[in-house]
Amino acid sequence: MKAAVIESVGKAVVAEVPDPTPGPRDVVVEVAACGLCGTDLHILQGEFAPKLPIVPGHEFAGEVVGVGAQVTEVSLGDRVAVDPSLYCYECRYCRTGHNNLCERWAAIGVTTAGGAAQYAVAPVANCVKLPEHVRTQDAALIEPLSCAVRGYDVLQSRLGAHVLIYGSGTMGLMMLELAKRTGAASVDMVDLNPARLETARGLGVSASAASPDELDRPQGWDLVIDATGNAAAIQDGLGRVAKAGTFLQFGVADYATRVTIDPYRIYNQEITITGSMAVLHSYERAAELFAGGVLDPDVFISDRLPLERYPQALEQFAAGVGRKIVVVP
């Protein structure tokens, strides 16, 4: 089969690889679409993946075309979205309900072969059936949405909060949509990319600008969310949190990123700084929200490119052109 392969640091190609073989409790999915993510860029840079080469792609959906001997939950022809998370269920973190912090954390498309291919294998427990009205190619959005749902679980946001989001890419826009539906009094967004801000305005952001200095909230925001992973944005955002407010590190920064904090201010103003890592008990809820229309796929997916153009898709994503880019095998 054809698959995208990150062969070595900085090098992605499309090549022929062996077809996947399911284990007793696995299914083989014929991939309909696979989304690109910042994590894929980190893998390309030599981070996250324990070893290369690897077939990337942790945001995917498709049709079941093969099942293991012990699979009864799905049948051939079922359309599914796949939660890429792979946990050991044995370590301290798994046993205390923090599976996303598993000591042996793994993920389809990060540590094992993923969905940037014609076919992918996944545990049946990770597959969520799609209702008839959901287009399979759109369902690649469920995985990033499940990360956003996890982010809002961490925030434990209250009604009437004023929210500031850094970054109006796919994840920032998803956080915007969730903020609107969790009772935010206002949702403001900052980004240096005017095209992306235009999309945010179309989705009903309260205010948008290239810098928070252009926004009218001198007392700060109750919830500040970084969806960029950029050091300058993170540093600025930490200073924009209102008293008793919360800063959420949601964007994925590289390992070398560093910022400074003001411990006295954190103490004196009771500021919370927290993070949100991937998916935790949120994939099925994201699938239900997606089926209910929480996102408009035609707004969120800006480019649908053939699998053969995966290396070019990565370059486009790294350049910040478009919103969610998916490859179609």
Secondary structure, 3 states (H helix, E strand, C coil): CEEEEEEECCEEEEEECCCCCCCCCEEEEEEEEEECCHHHHHHHCCCCCCCCCECCCCEEEEEEEEECCCCCCCCCCCEEEECCEECCCCCHHHHCCCHHHCCCCEEECCCECCCCECEEEEEHHHEEECCCCCCHHHHHHHHHHHHHHHHHHHHCCCCCCEEEEECCCHHHHHHHHHHHHCCCCEEEEECCCHHHHHHHHHCCCCEEECCHHHCCCCCCEEEEEECCCCHHHHHHHHCCEEEEEEEEECCCCCCCCCCCCCHHHHHHCCCEEEECCCCCCCHHHHHHHHHCCCCCHHHHEEEEEEHHHHHHHHHHHHCCCCCEEEEEC
